[in-house]
Amino acid sequence: MDAFGGPIWSMAASPSDSQLLVGCEDGSVKLFQITPDKIQFERNFDRQKSRILSLSWHPSGTHIAAGSIDYISVFDVKSGSAVHKMIVDRQYMGVSKRKCIVWGVAFLSDGTVISVDSAGKVQFWDSATGTLVKSHLIANADVQSIAVANQEDSFVVGTAEGTVFHFQLVPVTSNSSEKQWVRTKPFQHHTHDVRTVAHSPTSLISGGTDTHLVIRPLMEKVEVKNYDAALRKITFPHRRLISCSRKRHLLLFQFAHHLELWRLGSTVATGKNGDTLPLSKNADHLLYLKTKGPENIICSCISPCGSWIAYSTASRFFLYRLNYEHDNINLKRVSKMPAFLRSALQILFSEDSTKLFVASNQGALHIVQLSGGSFKHLHAFQPQSGTVEAMCLLAVSPDGNWLAASGTSAGVHVYNVKQLKLHCTVPAYNFPVTAMAIAPNTNNLVIAHSDQQVFEYSIPDKHYTDWSRTVQKHGFHHLWLQRDTPITHISFHPKRPMHILLHDAYMFCIIDKSLPLPNDKTLLYNPFPPTNESDVQRRTAHAFKISKIYKPLLFMDLLDERTLVAVERPLDDIIAQLPPPIKKKKFGT
Amino acid sequence: MASLEEEFTLSSAVLSAGSEGLLGVEQSSKTDQFLVTDNGRTVILYKVSDQKPLGSWSVKQGQIITCPAVCNFQTGEYIVVHDNKVLRIWNNEDVNLDKVFKATLSAEVYRILSVQGTEPLVLFKEGAVRGLEALLAEPQQKIETVISDEEVIKWTKFFIVFRHPVLIFITEKHGNYFAYVQMFNSRVLSKYTLLFGQDENSVIESFTASVDRKFISLMSLSTDGCIYETLIPIRPTDPEKNQSLVRSLLFKAVVSGNTRHGVAVTVLDQDHIAVLGSPLAASKECLSVWNIKFQTLQTSKELPQGTSGQLWYYGENLFMLHGRSLTVIPYKCEVSSLASALGKLKHSQDPGTHVVPHFVNWETPQECGLGAQNSEQSRRILRRRKIEVSLQPEVPPSKQLLSTIMKDSEKHIEVELRKFLAIKQTPDFHTVIGDTVTGLLERCKAEPSFYPRNCLMQLTQTHVLSYSLCPDLMEIALQKKDVQLLQLCLQHFPDIPELVTCACLKIFLSIADDSLQETDVNMESVFDCSNSVHDEKMEEQTEILQNGFNPVEDECNKCDQELNEEPQAKTKETTSCPVIPKRAALLNAILHSAYSETFLLPHLKDIPAQHITLFLKYLYFLYLKCSENATLTLPGIHPPTLNQIMDWICLLLDANFTVVVMMPEAKRLLINLYKLVKSQISVYSELNKIEVSFRELQKLNQEKNNRGLYSIEVLELF
């Protein structure tokens, strides 16, 4: 729906979650009513001069603060009129800047409004009188984001210099009850702008242009300095962005606004461990598929046979048929997508490429029959009554009989594709599923969770396998549980049923179920590769064979019995493409 | 700097003030409570901090209060006069003023005056004064007339001077003003005529007075807008004679004289007065605070709704009628100091109460109340807290420890400290350790015999102290020549200034061997000379061979050979340590400490020459030991590194070169050092050559590892 105010710059839901505020380009603040089935326009607040860049509700829901250019307005929600207008000083180190943009506001329950602006200031205002109480100049560049702790005793701001500042409400002297806001800790974990910050009870979370999400635990809230208290940097999305056509050796790369299809090269040479072989044929860039419109690509998939590509944006679903004639590729869009295929969260082709599984954002799971250049809608598994959760992960068994689907919390549902009915549900686990796959022949479903647990569930028998039970009883190695990134892809070797291949961003691992499990005293990470026979004996004594040779690892899959394909995404390449950060004067330069 | 704070309103509707304003605002026996008497029939007791009335009393319809209610500070009762002659006394429990104690007097009362520490006084309209007790004993007693006919009391004030009550009141008759000062210890009443000086036409609008040792300083605000000061002596020179007093101009035209309502002035403290009125005839009324000393306006506050021209000041609060409501403006005058101007926080430290910890522990801000609301603590903490609680006695161990430090014996302190360190992981551990050290050092300074060496050593080893936290610690250790403690400090403090490092060095070099033997110095950085002599000894190569041939021999080598006439002496010098192991350990501590050359150099010049040579000899010995083995390190745990040794040699020579050059006994040493430098240079030039070749090798290796955009590799998996 359109708010009819030009681009929307800011949004804020009321403390009761029943209302939504929208700040628009034309300076209007619009209030919407949120009902379970729709969002309805309620009324406009007093129109302001310029765009509304930030909004914040008073915790009681009676007033709001809106940050605009050069000033902050406080509105009474009931009347919709501006109660106060607080002018922000444009001066910046004595020089009058053209405009002072209020990037963020936060309304505290005691009536204090905290604002952050483009002049590098964090300011405290009294909303009752509309006066400036205190001002902190913290940066030479914009302060772009602010987040307040629920208890309102601390908040965090992020600047364009990549610095995150922590402010705390501390007593003026050690025993007095009078408290004041003090800038306590600066953190510099980003190289570029910190665009957004969040404040959890125990940590500060910041995300910026440098593609990092940084979780910085507050050490005073952490009693035991263990691994949980460590700083974490997350660079890649915890999702699969690459799909692979095994038959044709194709890789489909998903970018924000385009897809790229590459054919892998080949070699005729052989070599020993560690050799790089000369290429007889280099990798080919086959296709560059740009999306129409401004929407980002949500998910994409290439069929195992390589002749179908499907992708989805937030509102549209696209299916393409590829024809290969020698070296030429013929791309044809399948038109007339049915209305229910509006938007998908996950797309998957069956192993024989005859069926397409689409998890729609409405919660339904569609099965589409593909043949020749056409398609036919076979069935839709509707979501369980009473749930609105959409499925975001799919896995299909190689024989095409079983389809597993997982949402974010409610467990994994396994459907019988032949009979088109729900077969069973794997019990819900506390942590979301990050990857799953169904093993050939045995039809064991392997599920990896975000807390690094791995389960194996036998679909025909509807219970966890003995191996999985053993693993749970024995427990994982502590280093395995302490890895930073979740497992994003699982695959199997067709000839070695005891092996599970899985990877996260920093390692790939082959779990050999026939070997004993490592305990906390054994060495989990084996230096790679083994040098002699006795070494092999000693080191392969446990089930986890881990290699960190490729990192950061975006994708790894088994192409055929003897070939693995791995995709690295070097951070330097990402940073090279970023806009330059604000230049900081270093000492002596 | 004097400042007026945000005003607040006590009441808006309760008072029937009228345009004449209030009758009075008076203090009550509790600091925060004030009696407000309106112009009609009501007395209200307000609690200012709560901004609400605590009680309200009214006289009957038809009666009218003629004198503001005051509090008898001795009994806590309230006194009011209605209908000029009827005195009422009541207390908080009373509800109805009709039912309380009543005394009808024989003369009309002008005012009842009450201050802390003495009985209230009753001032009659005829100028007579009586103590309340005496009056109540005989209410109908005859009251004499003091002032003449048509003379009217305009203003009065009651002081305590040297524990004696002094009453002053001003009367007016036909435009002439008279001041009467009544001393109660001597029952002397002196009368003064106030002379106007040149400006005869002005009428005095408001009076205020303050008192110092000898004079009552009476300030008056006239209709011409000026404030005049008159000094009235407390002890009259000649009480019988009628004396005249001349007033002096204090401020010129602070307010416009002809305002609709009155103007008022009141003394705030010895330097400040508050003036109520409009600065210009047309402008709005405002309250301004003036500094008498500097004749400057300190602050002012506009009162747009107008006032009644009345102003009262009690205990940091200014009371006035603003519009129709009683308004309180807190007044504060903080002592200006450089620290506050620089924004430094001042610790208000009450004597007698327990000392505020000087050390703020950022990691546990919750301890000071923040954490009280912090409900999100994990169960783990709660469990541990419980255990701690069960361990702890009623008094927290930290407090107990601090009190122990202040009075107990060294032995006792040591035991207590050990107990405290055993519990260790309290959240305010840093703070307590800091306070403990400061406490100990303060006592050390106060009592020269008190030197709790073991305690200080234990505290130093907690790793939480630093030099800046307790600079006195090293100072005292230096005084006592406690090398052991100094060594510990050098090892544990990250921020020792160069001056102190140098002072330590001086002591370490100068202290006698005998006294060193007695101390228990940590020896781990010193290796045992005796068994390391022949270990791993590299083949001694006297001549450097470059690419197979010998470069031109330096002349100095020859002169060196000439010098080394006794070869035995040379070997002895190189293999035996010039200092005893204990001193070596201390010097190693110096070598390990951090420093900045610029700051260290000037202090190094103060060290006597023979000590410099000794230190240089030791450093040279260390260097030789270093170069004996292939890795260029010294044996032992945590020995000085080669870089540290070289840096110190350079520093010492830089600082004292002229002195050392002149010393004959240092000559050989210098030549040895020169050779040393030369050999170093040749080593580095060789290393540079090797580096180039290595870089090429590395480049080759990198090319091999570079995978490029796409590559196929062979990988053996297990």
Boltz contact constraints between the chains, C-beta under 6 A:
constraints:
  - contact:
      token1: [A, 153]
      token2: [B, 370]
      max_distance: 6.0
  - contact:
      token1: [A, 170]
      token2: [B, 365]
      max_distance: 6.0
  - contact:
      token1: [A, 171]
      token2: [B, 368]
      max_distance: 6.0
  - contact:
      token1: [A, 174]
      token2: [B, 356]
      max_distance: 6.0
  - contact:
      token1: [A, 174]
      token2: [B, 357]
      max_distance: 6.0
  - contact:
      token1: [A, 174]
      token2: [B, 368]
      max_distance: 6.0
  - contact:
      token1: [A, 201]
      token2: [B, 376]
      max_distance: 6.0
  - contact:
      token1: [A, 220]
      token2: [B, 363]
      max_distance: 6.0
  - contact:
      token1: [A, 223]
      token2: [B, 380]
      max_distance: 6.0
  - contact:
      token1: [A, 223]
      token2: [B, 381]
      max_distance: 6.0
  - contact:
      token1: [A, 267]
      token2: [B, 712]
      max_distance: 6.0
  - contact:
      token1: [A, 271]
      token2: [B, 714]
      max_distance: 6.0
  - contact:
      token1: [A, 273]
      token2: [B, 714]
      max_distance: 6.0
  - contact:
      token1: [A, 273]
      token2: [B, 716]
      max_distance: 6.0
  - contact:
      token1: [A, 275]
      token2: [B, 714]
      max_distance: 6.0
  - contact:
      token1: [A, 276]
      token2: [B, 711]
      max_distance: 6.0
  - contact:
      token1: [A, 276]
      token2: [B, 713]
      max_distance: 6.0
  - contact:
      token1: [A, 277]
      token2: [B, 712]
      max_distance: 6.0
  - contact:
      token1: [A, 283]
      token2: [B, 710]
      max_distance: 6.0
  - contact:
      token1: [A, 529]
      token2: [B, 716]
      max_distance: 6.0
  - contact:
      token1: [A, 540]
      token2: [B, 718]
      max_distance: 6.0
  - contact:
      token1: [A, 545]
      token2: [B, 718]
      max_distance: 6.0
